[in-house]
Amino acid sequence: MIKGIGSGVGGLEEALAQAAKNQKARGTEGVPSADFGSTLTSAVQAVENQQAEADQSVYRVASGQDADLAGMMIALEEANIGLRAMASVRDKVVEAYQQIWNMPI
Amino acid sequence: MADILDTFSIASSGLAAERVRLQSIASNMANARTTRTPEGGPYQRQVPVFQAEAIDPFGESLDAASSRVQVAEVKTDDRPPVRVYDPTHPDAGPDGFVAYPDINVLQEMVDLMTAQRAYEANANVVEATRDMAMTALGIGR
């Protein structure tokens, strides 16, 4: 279960690395290889998978299929960190957007 | 690469292993005076055996060196039973001796405290990992 979530955040990291690479590619060739939207979508999808995993573990504990309370809390914590990481990235993106928007012309 | 989620999963395996230990201790305490088992004879003390399991044996140096813990097996302690003379006991042998498991409740209590502290230690690792991740997310805010 935890490995699954691990690959979820791994996906987020990968997506961010991809974004950085795209940025570079744009700088050198002027043609983006993948748009920022799809990068963002896959990152959000990874975070959503984490939330689903956490949900599942809460359900399993609540329904008595599993008594792994610590595992549940850890899954929730991982989902929390993933969400906050996503929110931090969003804040940065919005900040950059607003800086450009408020640029005096 | 040292992944925060790997740290979580290592600490989580520690928590799970200590829960198994706790369960063995509970069983040993509850059956300290048990004279009957399905296999016959008195109850035998249960001892969990832990085993290290590399998180990624073929990974880079740190991943190959870091290990989760897993319960390899729960062995039965083959100490001979304690023989107590009590001819009135239903399970007394023809010589009047009853075989009780050789379980020292004090030793089990100490094991219980050890398991409890080890659980706390692993929970603290989870918390420290979480705090470090949150600190990292706070950079530049």
gemmi code that builds the backbone of each chain (N, CA, C; Angstrom):
import gemmi

chains = {
    "A": [
        ("MET", (0.841, -1.183, 0.000), (0.000, 0.000, 0.000), (0.880, 1.237, 0.000)),
        ("ILE", (1.889, 1.223, 0.924), (2.748, 2.395, 1.055), (3.599, 2.562, -0.190)),
        ("LYS", (4.015, 1.411, -0.767), (4.803, 1.486, -1.994), (3.964, 2.157, -3.085)),
        ("GLY", (2.657, 1.828, -3.083), (1.753, 2.421, -4.073), (1.734, 3.928, -3.951)),
        ("ILE", (1.624, 4.391, -2.703), (1.600, 5.828, -2.486), (2.950, 6.406, -2.850)),
        ("GLY", (3.992, 5.650, -2.531), (5.345, 6.086, -2.861), (5.465, 6.383, -4.341)),
        ("SER", (4.936, 5.461, -5.141), (5.025, 5.694, -6.574), (4.156, 6.885, -6.955)),
        ("GLY", (3.116, 7.137, -6.152), (2.268, 8.305, -6.404), (3.069, 9.588, -6.301)),
        ("VAL", (3.799, 9.757, -5.188), (4.590, 10.971, -5.040), (5.772, 10.943, -5.994)),
        ("GLY", (6.281, 9.726, -6.250), (7.329, 9.587, -7.251), (6.844, 10.179, -8.565)),
        ("GLY", (5.564, 9.927, -8.864), (4.954, 10.478, -10.075), (4.979, 11.990, -10.064)),
        ("LEU", (4.702, 12.557, -8.889), (4.696, 14.016, -8.743), (6.093, 14.570, -9.020)),
        ("GLU", (7.086, 13.868, -8.401), (8.463, 14.311, -8.594), (8.847, 14.221, -10.072)),
        ("GLU", (8.423, 13.106, -10.674), (8.748, 12.885, -12.074), (8.139, 13.991, -12.933)),
        ("ALA", (6.882, 14.312, -12.595), (6.182, 15.336, -13.360), (6.898, 16.674, -13.244)),
        ("LEU", (7.376, 16.975, -12.026), (8.072, 18.241, -11.833), (9.387, 18.240, -12.610)),
        ("ALA", (10.092, 17.077, -12.589), (11.345, 16.966, -13.335), (11.068, 17.167, -14.818)),
        ("GLN", (9.942, 16.581, -15.255), (9.545, 16.704, -16.665), (9.286, 18.168, -16.999)),
        ("ALA", (8.637, 18.860, -16.054), (8.339, 20.277, -16.266), (9.627, 21.067, -16.431)),
        ("ALA", (10.610, 20.725, -15.565), (11.890, 21.427, -15.646), (12.551, 21.157, -16.987)),
        ("LYS", (12.452, 19.900, -17.439), (13.073, 19.520, -18.707), (12.389, 20.264, -19.871)),
        ("ASN", (11.045, 20.323, -19.773), (10.298, 21.018, -20.814), (10.738, 22.468, -20.910)),
        ("GLN", (10.923, 23.057, -19.700), (11.348, 24.439, -19.640), (12.651, 24.601, -20.420)),
        ("LYS", (13.571, 23.649, -20.177), (14.874, 23.690, -20.831), (14.713, 23.537, -22.345)),
        ("ALA", (13.871, 22.568, -22.694), (13.673, 22.281, -24.113), (13.144, 23.529, -24.822)),
        ("ARG", (12.222, 24.231, -24.126), (11.665, 25.436, -24.706), (12.754, 26.483, -24.914)),
        ("GLY", (13.645, 26.563, -23.943), (14.716, 27.550, -24.023), (15.628, 27.303, -25.206)),
        ("THR", (15.918, 26.021, -25.460), (16.893, 25.725, -26.514), (16.251, 25.673, -27.893)),
        ("GLU", (15.045, 25.047, -27.960), (14.467, 24.857, -29.281), (13.310, 25.809, -29.567)),
        ("GLY", (12.721, 26.334, -28.485), (11.587, 27.220, -28.685), (10.289, 26.474, -28.932)),
        ("VAL", (10.327, 25.132, -28.905), (9.112, 24.336, -29.112), (8.916, 23.432, -27.899)),
        ("PRO", (7.789, 23.614, -27.160), (7.574, 22.742, -26.004), (7.249, 21.314, -26.447)),
        ("SER", (7.854, 20.310, -25.724), (7.584, 18.920, -26.095), (6.301, 18.419, -25.434)),
        ("ALA", (5.950, 18.948, -24.240), (4.672, 18.614, -23.609), (4.189, 19.862, -22.900)),
        ("ASP", (2.874, 20.136, -22.962), (2.417, 21.397, -22.399), (2.336, 21.312, -20.880)),
        ("PHE", (2.390, 22.475, -20.260), (2.393, 22.559, -18.805), (1.108, 21.974, -18.225)),
        ("GLY", (0.026, 22.126, -18.953), (-1.269, 21.620, -18.492), (-1.250, 20.135, -18.203)),
        ("SER", (-0.673, 19.357, -19.141), (-0.687, 17.901, -18.940), (0.253, 17.509, -17.803)),
        ("THR", (1.359, 18.262, -17.663), (2.261, 18.014, -16.532), (1.525, 18.214, -15.223)),
        ("LEU", (0.786, 19.336, -15.160), (0.038, 19.663, -13.953), (-1.033, 18.604, -13.690)),
        ("THR", (-1.701, 18.173, -14.767), (-2.756, 17.174, -14.617), (-2.214, 15.888, -14.018)),
        ("SER", (-1.032, 15.448, -14.502), (-0.502, 14.185, -13.975), (-0.068, 14.349, -12.520)),
        ("ALA", (0.433, 15.542, -12.175), (0.812, 15.789, -10.776), (-0.417, 15.738, -9.874)),
        ("VAL", (-1.488, 16.398, -10.329), (-2.734, 16.409, -9.550), (-3.274, 14.986, -9.437)),
        ("GLN", (-3.154, 14.221, -10.525), (-3.620, 12.836, -10.521), (-2.865, 12.018, -9.476)),
        ("ALA", (-1.536, 12.244, -9.369), (-0.722, 11.512, -8.391), (-1.197, 11.821, -6.974)),
        ("VAL", (-1.464, 13.109, -6.714), (-1.934, 13.496, -5.383), (-3.300, 12.878, -5.118)),
        ("GLU", (-4.121, 12.834, -6.143), (-5.463, 12.272, -5.992), (-5.389, 10.781, -5.658)),
        ("ASN", (-4.423, 10.069, -6.300), (-4.231, 8.652, -5.991), (-3.868, 8.461, -4.530)),
        ("GLN", (-3.015, 9.365, -4.021), (-2.634, 9.285, -2.610), (-3.858, 9.440, -1.723)),
        ("GLN", (-4.695, 10.409, -2.083), (-5.914, 10.634, -1.289), (-6.788, 9.391, -1.302)),
        ("ALA", (-6.871, 8.744, -2.476), (-7.702, 7.547, -2.597), (-7.153, 6.422, -1.727)),
        ("GLU", (-5.808, 6.286, -1.715), (-5.169, 5.254, -0.883), (-5.481, 5.498, 0.596)),
        ("ALA", (-5.350, 6.778, 0.998), (-5.617, 7.131, 2.393), (-7.069, 6.809, 2.736)),
        ("ASP", (-7.965, 7.164, 1.816), (-9.394, 6.886, 1.977), (-9.638, 5.402, 2.197)),
        ("GLN", (-8.987, 4.604, 1.337), (-9.120, 3.145, 1.413), (-8.687, 2.626, 2.777)),
        ("SER", (-7.543, 3.142, 3.264), (-7.036, 2.614, 4.526), (-7.948, 3.026, 5.681)),
        ("VAL", (-8.516, 4.231, 5.604), (-9.472, 4.645, 6.641), (-10.683, 3.725, 6.595)),
        ("TYR", (-11.143, 3.433, 5.378), (-12.305, 2.553, 5.234), (-12.021, 1.172, 5.831)),
        ("ARG", (-10.808, 0.644, 5.521), (-10.458, -0.703, 6.012), (-10.411, -0.746, 7.533)),
        ("VAL", (-9.866, 0.311, 8.145), (-9.799, 0.328, 9.613), (-11.208, 0.481, 10.187)),
        ("ALA", (-11.991, 1.400, 9.604), (-13.321, 1.680, 10.130), (-14.243, 0.472, 9.989)),
        ("SER", (-14.054, -0.306, 8.918), (-14.947, -1.445, 8.689), (-14.403, -2.726, 9.330)),
        ("GLY", (-13.255, -2.617, 9.985), (-12.748, -3.771, 10.734), (-12.034, -4.805, 9.896)),
        ("GLN", (-11.757, -4.523, 8.606), (-11.023, -5.492, 7.788), (-9.553, -5.521, 8.168)),
        ("ASP", (-9.134, -4.432, 8.801), (-7.709, -4.237, 9.024), (-7.597, -3.415, 10.307)),
        ("ALA", (-6.635, -3.739, 11.164), (-6.497, -2.975, 12.399), (-5.206, -2.176, 12.393)),
        ("ASP", (-4.724, -1.846, 11.203), (-3.449, -1.152, 11.107), (-3.645, 0.357, 11.278)),
        ("LEU", (-3.855, 0.757, 12.541), (-4.107, 2.176, 12.831), (-2.929, 3.046, 12.419)),
        ("ALA", (-1.716, 2.578, 12.764), (-0.526, 3.364, 12.439), (-0.383, 3.508, 10.931)),
        ("GLY", (-0.642, 2.402, 10.209), (-0.556, 2.445, 8.751), (-1.543, 3.443, 8.177)),
        ("MET", (-2.739, 3.497, 8.788), (-3.762, 4.438, 8.333), (-3.284, 5.873, 8.542)),
        ("MET", (-2.763, 6.130, 9.736), (-2.299, 7.487, 10.033), (-1.167, 7.885, 9.092)),
        ("ILE", (-0.275, 6.916, 8.793), (0.848, 7.228, 7.911), (0.346, 7.505, 6.496)),
        ("ALA", (-0.637, 6.722, 6.038), (-1.201, 6.964, 4.700), (-1.835, 8.351, 4.646)),
        ("LEU", (-2.547, 8.730, 5.736), (-3.169, 10.058, 5.788), (-2.098, 11.145, 5.753)),
        ("GLU", (-1.017, 10.892, 6.492), (0.066, 11.870, 6.571), (0.721, 12.048, 5.201)),
        ("GLU", (0.895, 10.911, 4.498), (1.510, 10.977, 3.169), (0.610, 11.754, 2.211)),
        ("ALA", (-0.701, 11.503, 2.312), (-1.636, 12.228, 1.455), (-1.585, 13.717, 1.775)),
        ("ASN", (-1.478, 14.024, 3.073), (-1.406, 15.418, 3.527), (-0.173, 16.109, 2.945)),
        ("ILE", (0.981, 15.412, 3.034), (2.219, 16.007, 2.523), (2.114, 16.217, 1.014)),
        ("GLY", (1.549, 15.202, 0.318), (1.387, 15.318, -1.128), (0.534, 16.525, -1.491)),
        ("LEU", (-0.581, 16.684, -0.751), (-1.499, 17.800, -1.028), (-0.811, 19.137, -0.789)),
        ("ARG", (-0.070, 19.207, 0.328), (0.620, 20.458, 0.634), (1.693, 20.772, -0.395)),
        ("ALA", (2.381, 19.708, -0.870), (3.400, 19.917, -1.902), (2.740, 20.496, -3.141)),
        ("MET", (1.554, 19.930, -3.484), (0.842, 20.423, -4.665), (0.428, 21.886, -4.453)),
        ("ALA", (-0.069, 22.179, -3.237), (-0.514, 23.542, -2.945), (0.657, 24.520, -3.033)),
        ("SER", (1.836, 24.065, -2.562), (3.017, 24.936, -2.625), (3.368, 25.249, -4.069)),
        ("VAL", (3.316, 24.212, -4.918), (3.619, 24.420, -6.339), (2.602, 25.377, -6.943)),
        ("ARG", (1.309, 25.181, -6.582), (0.268, 26.064, -7.100), (0.533, 27.505, -6.691)),
        ("ASP", (0.894, 27.704, -5.398), (1.168, 29.056, -4.919), (2.266, 29.724, -5.741)),
        ("LYS", (3.310, 28.921, -6.017), (4.429, 29.474, -6.798), (3.964, 29.862, -8.201)),
        ("VAL", (3.170, 28.996, -8.798), (2.702, 29.250, -10.166), (1.839, 30.503, -10.192)),
        ("VAL", (0.906, 30.606, -9.231), (0.014, 31.760, -9.180), (0.810, 33.037, -8.954)),
        ("GLU", (1.812, 32.906, -8.073), (2.659, 34.066, -7.775), (3.355, 34.555, -9.051)),
        ("ALA", (3.916, 33.604, -9.800), (4.624, 33.953, -11.038), (3.657, 34.593, -12.032)),
        ("TYR", (2.448, 34.023, -12.113), (1.426, 34.535, -13.031), (1.075, 35.975, -12.679)),
        ("GLN", (0.891, 36.210, -11.366), (0.489, 37.554, -10.954), (1.600, 38.563, -11.171)),
        ("GLN", (2.845, 38.081, -10.984), (3.966, 38.997, -11.240), (3.958, 39.457, -12.685)),
        ("ILE", (3.659, 38.531, -13.578), (3.632, 38.881, -15.004), (2.428, 39.766, -15.301)),
        ("TRP", (1.287, 39.416, -14.677), (0.055, 40.166, -14.889), (0.211, 41.622, -14.465)),
        ("ASN", (0.931, 41.823, -13.353), (1.083, 43.177, -12.818), (2.279, 43.916, -13.412)),
        ("MET", (2.866, 43.329, -14.444), (4.039, 43.964, -15.041), (3.617, 45.251, -15.745)),
        ("PRO", (4.225, 46.378, -15.377), (3.846, 47.635, -16.052), (4.349, 47.644, -17.495)),
        ("ILE", (3.442, 47.979, -18.390), (3.857, 48.020, -19.805), (3.863, 49.470, -20.268)),
    ],
    "B": [
        ("MET", (17.994, 7.155, -4.039), (17.640, 8.440, -3.452), (16.846, 8.219, -2.168)),
        ("ALA", (17.210, 8.995, -1.194), (16.471, 8.851, 0.072), (15.101, 9.498, -0.084)),
        ("ASP", (14.097, 8.687, -0.176), (12.742, 9.163, -0.378), (12.049, 9.276, 0.973)),
        ("ILE", (11.339, 10.373, 1.161), (10.611, 10.566, 2.420), (9.619, 9.435, 2.636)),
        ("LEU", (9.044, 8.956, 1.535), (8.040, 7.904, 1.680), (8.679, 6.575, 2.049)),
        ("ASP", (9.958, 6.358, 1.641), (10.670, 5.155, 2.077), (10.882, 5.195, 3.581)),
        ("THR", (11.227, 6.389, 4.079), (11.404, 6.526, 5.528), (10.105, 6.191, 6.244)),
        ("PHE", (9.000, 6.689, 5.706), (7.693, 6.359, 6.278), (7.474, 4.856, 6.294)),
        ("SER", (7.818, 4.206, 5.192), (7.504, 2.784, 5.110), (8.404, 1.971, 6.032)),
        ("ILE", (9.659, 2.429, 6.241), (10.541, 1.734, 7.187), (9.986, 1.862, 8.599)),
        ("ALA", (9.632, 3.090, 8.986), (9.100, 3.310, 10.333), (7.794, 2.545, 10.517)),
        ("SER", (7.008, 2.503, 9.450), (5.735, 1.793, 9.510), (5.945, 0.296, 9.735)),
        ("SER", (7.006, -0.258, 9.093), (7.291, -1.683, 9.309), (7.721, -1.923, 10.755)),
        ("GLY", (8.453, -0.942, 11.336), (8.830, -1.056, 12.748), (7.612, -1.070, 13.646)),
        ("LEU", (6.656, -0.196, 13.345), (5.424, -0.146, 14.135), (4.680, -1.474, 14.052)),
        ("ALA", (4.597, -2.017, 12.835), (3.873, -3.277, 12.636), (4.568, -4.416, 13.383)),
        ("ALA", (5.920, -4.425, 13.332), (6.667, -5.497, 13.996), (6.460, -5.428, 15.503)),
        ("GLU", (6.461, -4.217, 16.057), (6.265, -4.093, 17.502), (4.862, -4.495, 17.906)),
        ("ARG", (3.917, -4.326, 16.982), (2.549, -4.778, 17.279), (2.495, -6.290, 17.361)),
        ("VAL", (3.259, -6.962, 16.484), (3.319, -8.425, 16.549), (3.943, -8.855, 17.872)),
        ("ARG", (5.013, -8.149, 18.268), (5.663, -8.485, 19.538), (4.679, -8.323, 20.695)),
        ("LEU", (3.928, -7.204, 20.639), (2.944, -6.939, 21.688), (1.925, -8.072, 21.762)),
        ("GLN", (1.512, -8.544, 20.587), (0.511, -9.610, 20.571), (1.067, -10.892, 21.178)),
        ("SER", (2.337, -11.217, 20.878), (2.964, -12.404, 21.469), (3.013, -12.268, 22.982)),
        ("ILE", (3.362, -11.054, 23.449), (3.462, -10.837, 24.889), (2.079, -11.003, 25.526)),
        ("ALA", (1.067, -10.442, 24.862), (-0.296, -10.569, 25.382), (-0.670, -12.032, 25.506)),
        ("SER", (-0.331, -12.810, 24.465), (-0.638, -14.235, 24.473), (0.118, -14.942, 25.595)),
        ("ASN", (1.400, -14.596, 25.764), (2.205, -15.238, 26.809), (1.677, -14.915, 28.198)),
        ("MET", (1.286, -13.652, 28.401), (0.765, -13.240, 29.717), (-0.549, -13.938, 30.006)),
        ("ALA", (-1.413, -13.957, 28.998), (-2.741, -14.526, 29.216), (-2.652, -16.018, 29.489)),
        ("ASN", (-1.640, -16.670, 28.895), (-1.545, -18.124, 29.024), (-0.440, -18.559, 29.981)),
        ("ALA", (-0.079, -17.670, 30.918), (1.022, -17.983, 31.837), (0.722, -19.225, 32.680)),
        ("ARG", (-0.568, -19.539, 32.873), (-0.923, -20.699, 33.702), (-1.798, -21.679, 32.919)),
        ("THR", (-1.645, -21.700, 31.605), (-2.494, -22.562, 30.771), (-1.892, -23.964, 30.674)),
        ("THR", (-2.689, -24.943, 31.015), (-2.174, -26.320, 31.031), (-2.641, -27.134, 29.832)),
        ("ARG", (-3.591, -26.597, 29.079), (-4.105, -27.369, 27.947), (-3.946, -26.587, 26.643)),
        ("THR", (-3.510, -27.268, 25.583), (-3.438, -26.664, 24.246), (-3.965, -27.690, 23.242)),
        ("PRO", (-4.349, -27.247, 22.046), (-4.830, -28.213, 21.029), (-3.769, -29.267, 20.709)),
        ("GLU", (-2.472, -28.876, 20.797), (-1.408, -29.844, 20.494), (-1.135, -30.752, 21.674)),
        ("GLY", (-1.766, -30.499, 22.814), (-1.503, -31.264, 24.026), (-0.393, -30.638, 24.820)),
        ("GLY", (-0.434, -30.837, 26.138), (0.592, -30.273, 26.999), (0.318, -28.829, 27.323)),
        ("PRO", (1.173, -28.231, 28.155), (0.950, -26.835, 28.537), (1.280, -25.892, 27.388)),
        ("TYR", (0.794, -24.651, 27.529), (1.081, -23.595, 26.547), (2.581, -23.373, 26.469)),
        ("GLN", (3.053, -23.043, 25.256), (4.472, -22.731, 25.110), (4.643, -21.270, 24.738)),
        ("ARG", (5.643, -20.650, 25.344), (5.887, -19.221, 25.176), (6.191, -18.914, 23.698)),
        ("GLN", (5.585, -17.816, 23.180), (5.780, -17.415, 21.784), (6.846, -16.327, 21.712)),
        ("VAL", (7.775, -16.473, 20.795), (8.823, -15.463, 20.623), (8.883, -15.054, 19.151)),
        ("PRO", (8.512, -13.791, 18.828), (8.630, -13.363, 17.420), (10.092, -13.151, 17.041)),
        ("VAL", (10.433, -13.521, 15.810), (11.799, -13.328, 15.314), (11.739, -12.294, 14.189)),
        ("PHE", (12.516, -11.219, 14.353), (12.514, -10.139, 13.360), (13.635, -10.340, 12.366)),
        ("GLN", (13.378, -9.865, 11.159), (14.365, -10.026, 10.091), (14.427, -8.744, 9.282)),
        ("ALA", (15.638, -8.313, 8.928), (15.802, -7.113, 8.118), (15.520, -7.445, 6.658)),
        ("GLU", (14.862, -6.495, 5.980), (14.520, -6.696, 4.566), (14.877, -5.407, 3.834)),
        ("ALA", (15.906, -5.477, 2.979), (16.363, -4.270, 2.288), (15.219, -3.665, 1.493)),
        ("ILE", (15.081, -2.324, 1.546), (13.957, -1.701, 0.849), (14.113, -1.847, -0.655)),
        ("ASP", (15.351, -1.863, -1.121), (15.586, -2.042, -2.554), (16.992, -2.624, -2.731)),
        ("PRO", (17.128, -3.951, -2.738), (18.461, -4.571, -2.729), (19.324, -4.157, -3.910)),
        ("PHE", (18.681, -3.751, -5.012), (19.468, -3.424, -6.197), (19.543, -1.924, -6.426)),
        ("GLY", (19.096, -1.151, -5.438), (19.081, 0.293, -5.593), (20.449, 0.903, -5.364)),
        ("GLU", (20.466, 2.226, -5.301), (21.720, 2.912, -5.022), (22.136, 2.622, -3.590)),
        ("SER", (23.363, 3.053, -3.242), (23.979, 2.619, -1.978), (23.065, 2.760, -0.763)),
        ("LEU", (22.404, 3.909, -0.608), (21.609, 4.108, 0.597), (20.386, 3.190, 0.603)),
        ("ASP", (19.741, 3.056, -0.553), (18.552, 2.215, -0.621), (18.896, 0.761, -0.347)),
        ("ALA", (20.086, 0.329, -0.807), (20.478, -1.060, -0.588), (20.815, -1.286, 0.882)),
        ("ALA", (21.268, -0.212, 1.578), (21.678, -0.373, 2.973), (20.505, -0.239, 3.928)),
        ("SER", (19.445, 0.500, 3.543), (18.308, 0.697, 4.440), (17.393, -0.507, 4.391)),
        ("SER", (16.886, -0.866, 5.551), (16.049, -2.067, 5.615), (14.769, -1.816, 6.396)),
        ("ARG", (13.728, -2.431, 5.925), (12.517, -2.546, 6.731), (12.720, -3.702, 7.686)),
        ("VAL", (11.855, -3.799, 8.679), (11.896, -4.980, 9.538), (10.635, -5.780, 9.252)),
        ("GLN", (10.796, -7.084, 9.224), (9.607, -7.909, 9.079), (9.688, -9.072, 10.047)),
        ("VAL", (8.530, -9.602, 10.398), (8.498, -10.723, 11.328), (8.737, -11.992, 10.516)),
        ("ALA", (9.922, -12.595, 10.701), (10.267, -13.784, 9.926), (9.388, -14.955, 10.362)),
        ("GLU", (9.252, -15.155, 11.659), (8.404, -16.226, 12.170), (8.145, -15.980, 13.649)),
        ("VAL", (7.153, -16.662, 14.169), (6.917, -16.635, 15.608), (7.275, -18.018, 16.122)),
        ("LYS", (8.395, -18.090, 16.838), (8.879, -19.396, 17.302), (8.298, -19.701, 18.672)),
        ("THR", (8.230, -20.970, 18.996), (7.836, -21.340, 20.352), (9.103, -21.595, 21.151)),
        ("ASP", (9.109, -21.009, 22.333), (10.236, -21.178, 23.252), (10.164, -22.617, 23.784)),
        ("ASP", (11.228, -23.406, 23.537), (11.121, -24.821, 23.942), (11.707, -25.081, 25.337)),
        ("ARG", (11.530, -24.118, 26.228), (11.879, -24.379, 27.628), (10.984, -25.493, 28.170)),
        ("PRO", (11.527, -26.373, 28.976), (10.662, -27.419, 29.533), (9.637, -26.804, 30.500)),
        ("PRO", (8.446, -27.389, 30.614), (7.438, -26.829, 31.518), (7.869, -26.936, 32.981)),
        ("VAL", (7.266, -26.074, 33.799), (7.530, -26.124, 35.241), (6.592, -27.161, 35.849)),
        ("ARG", (7.131, -28.069, 36.642), (6.293, -29.120, 37.233), (5.989, -28.768, 38.687)),
        ("VAL", (4.672, -28.645, 38.962), (4.229, -28.248, 40.303), (3.389, -29.384, 40.877)),
        ("TYR", (3.644, -29.721, 42.112), (2.887, -30.819, 42.734), (1.524, -30.304, 43.163)),
        ("ASP", (0.461, -30.835, 42.554), (-0.910, -30.417, 42.901), (-1.848, -31.535, 42.457)),
        ("PRO", (-1.985, -32.589, 43.263), (-2.770, -33.761, 42.842), (-4.248, -33.453, 42.611)),
        ("THR", (-4.740, -32.311, 43.162), (-6.168, -32.010, 43.004), (-6.461, -31.377, 41.649)),
        ("HIS", (-5.435, -30.955, 40.914), (-5.649, -30.303, 39.618), (-6.118, -31.334, 38.589)),
        ("PRO", (-7.129, -30.996, 37.782), (-7.651, -31.972, 36.790), (-6.584, -32.435, 35.800)),
        ("ASP", (-5.582, -31.590, 35.517), (-4.553, -31.970, 34.549), (-3.303, -32.544, 35.214)),
        ("ALA", (-3.428, -32.906, 36.483), (-2.270, -33.492, 37.165), (-1.997, -34.876, 36.597)),
        ("GLY", (-0.723, -35.216, 36.468), (-0.346, -36.539, 35.978), (-0.569, -37.582, 37.069)),
        ("PRO", (-0.310, -38.841, 36.751), (-0.486, -39.909, 37.739), (0.396, -39.708, 38.979)),
        ("ASP", (1.521, -38.984, 38.796), (2.397, -38.741, 39.949), (1.981, -37.505, 40.736)),
        ("GLY", (0.877, -36.847, 40.330), (0.394, -35.680, 41.065), (1.018, -34.366, 40.647)),
        ("PHE", (1.883, -34.389, 39.637), (2.526, -33.149, 39.187), (1.755, -32.537, 38.009)),
        ("VAL", (1.627, -31.216, 38.009), (0.989, -30.494, 36.903), (2.091, -29.755, 36.139)),
        ("ALA", (2.054, -29.849, 34.792), (3.047, -29.122, 33.979), (2.479, -27.752, 33.623)),
        ("TYR", (3.112, -26.704, 34.115), (2.727, -25.331, 33.782), (3.746, -24.752, 32.816)),
        ("PRO", (3.339, -23.799, 31.943), (4.346, -23.173, 31.069), (5.361, -22.401, 31.900)),
        ("ASP", (6.614, -22.391, 31.442), (7.666, -21.679, 32.172), (7.680, -20.228, 31.712)),
        ("ILE", (6.667, -19.469, 32.161), (6.580, -18.063, 31.762), (6.773, -17.190, 32.986)),
        ("ASN", (7.745, -16.300, 32.891), (8.027, -15.366, 33.966), (7.303, -14.064, 33.644)),
        ("VAL", (6.271, -13.758, 34.428), (5.452, -12.587, 34.128), (6.279, -11.301, 34.207)),
        ("LEU", (7.261, -11.290, 35.095), (8.122, -10.090, 35.189), (8.875, -9.875, 33.879)),
        ("GLN", (9.410, -10.978, 33.340), (10.141, -10.868, 32.075), (9.211, -10.383, 30.972)),
        ("GLU", (7.977, -10.893, 30.976), (7.012, -10.457, 29.958), (6.700, -8.980, 30.125)),
        ("MET", (6.608, -8.515, 31.375), (6.338, -7.088, 31.622), (7.468, -6.228, 31.056)),
        ("VAL", (8.712, -6.685, 31.281), (9.860, -5.918, 30.764), (9.826, -5.911, 29.235)),
        ("ASP", (9.514, -7.070, 28.640), (9.389, -7.142, 27.176), (8.289, -6.201, 26.687)),
        ("LEU", (7.209, -6.139, 27.457), (6.088, -5.265, 27.097), (6.531, -3.808, 27.078)),
        ("MET", (7.271, -3.408, 28.116), (7.746, -2.021, 28.163), (8.702, -1.746, 27.008)),
        ("THR", (9.562, -2.733, 26.713), (10.498, -2.557, 25.590), (9.732, -2.358, 24.291)),
        ("ALA", (8.706, -3.189, 24.079), (7.917, -3.091, 22.849), (7.231, -1.729, 22.776)),
        ("GLN", (6.724, -1.282, 23.925), (6.025, 0.004, 23.981), (6.965, 1.154, 23.624)),
        ("ARG", (8.172, 1.110, 24.206), (9.145, 2.179, 23.925), (9.596, 2.118, 22.461)),
        ("ALA", (9.797, 0.907, 21.944), (10.225, 0.771, 20.550), (9.141, 1.313, 19.624)),
        ("TYR", (7.884, 1.075, 19.983), (6.766, 1.592, 19.182), (6.793, 3.121, 19.189)),
        ("GLU", (6.990, 3.675, 20.378), (7.075, 5.137, 20.502), (8.216, 5.690, 19.659)),
        ("ALA", (9.358, 4.972, 19.699), (10.525, 5.438, 18.941), (10.208, 5.485, 17.456)),
        ("ASN", (9.564, 4.437, 16.960), (9.221, 4.399, 15.535), (8.196, 5.478, 15.184)),
        ("ALA", (7.245, 5.707, 16.106), (6.257, 6.764, 15.870), (6.945, 8.126, 15.830)),
        ("ASN", (7.985, 8.284, 16.657), (8.735, 9.546, 16.640), (9.469, 9.738, 15.327)),
        ("VAL", (9.955, 8.621, 14.751), (10.619, 8.718, 13.437), (9.616, 9.227, 12.404)),
        ("VAL", (8.386, 8.701, 12.456), (7.351, 9.150, 11.511), (7.121, 10.648, 11.683)),
        ("GLU", (7.020, 11.063, 12.947), (6.726, 12.467, 13.210), (7.874, 13.366, 12.733)),
        ("ALA", (9.121, 12.923, 13.005), (10.279, 13.720, 12.580), (10.308, 13.833, 11.058)),
        ("THR", (10.006, 12.710, 10.380), (9.991, 12.714, 8.908), (8.958, 13.706, 8.401)),
        ("ARG", (7.777, 13.657, 9.012), (6.692, 14.550, 8.637), (7.112, 16.010, 8.840)),
        ("ASP", (7.707, 16.279, 10.019), (8.123, 17.655, 10.317), (9.159, 18.140, 9.313)),
        ("MET", (10.078, 17.223, 8.927), (11.101, 17.623, 7.957), (10.466, 17.935, 6.616)),
        ("ALA", (9.494, 17.137, 6.211), (8.810, 17.389, 4.926), (8.101, 18.735, 4.986)),
        ("MET", (7.433, 19.016, 6.117), (6.714, 20.283, 6.263), (7.676, 21.465, 6.268)),
        ("THR", (8.847, 21.262, 6.915), (9.849, 22.321, 6.904), (10.301, 22.603, 5.489)),
        ("ALA", (10.516, 21.508, 4.724), (10.958, 21.675, 3.337), (9.906, 22.435, 2.536)),
        ("LEU", (8.627, 22.133, 2.788), (7.564, 22.813, 2.047), (7.456, 24.282, 2.459)),
        ("GLY", (7.960, 24.589, 3.658), (7.868, 25.971, 4.140), (8.966, 26.860, 3.607)),
        ("ILE", (9.961, 26.257, 2.928), (11.092, 27.059, 2.413), (10.580, 28.083, 1.404)),
        ("GLY", (10.959, 29.306, 1.621), (10.626, 30.354, 0.644), (9.216, 30.900, 0.807)),
        ("ARG", (8.510, 30.476, 1.874), (7.166, 31.015, 2.034), (7.209, 32.310, 2.843)),
    ],
}
model = gemmi.Model(1)
for chain_id, residues in chains.items():
    chain = gemmi.Chain(chain_id)
    for i, (resn, *xyz) in enumerate(residues, 1):
        res = gemmi.Residue()
        res.name, res.seqid = resn, gemmi.SeqId(i, " ")
        for name, pos in zip(("N", "CA", "C"), xyz):
            atom = gemmi.Atom()
            atom.name, atom.element = name, gemmi.Element(name[0])
            atom.pos, atom.b_iso = gemmi.Position(*pos), 0.0
            res.add_atom(atom)
        chain.add_residue(res)
    model.add_chain(chain)
structure = gemmi.Structure()
structure.add_model(model)
structure.setup_entities()
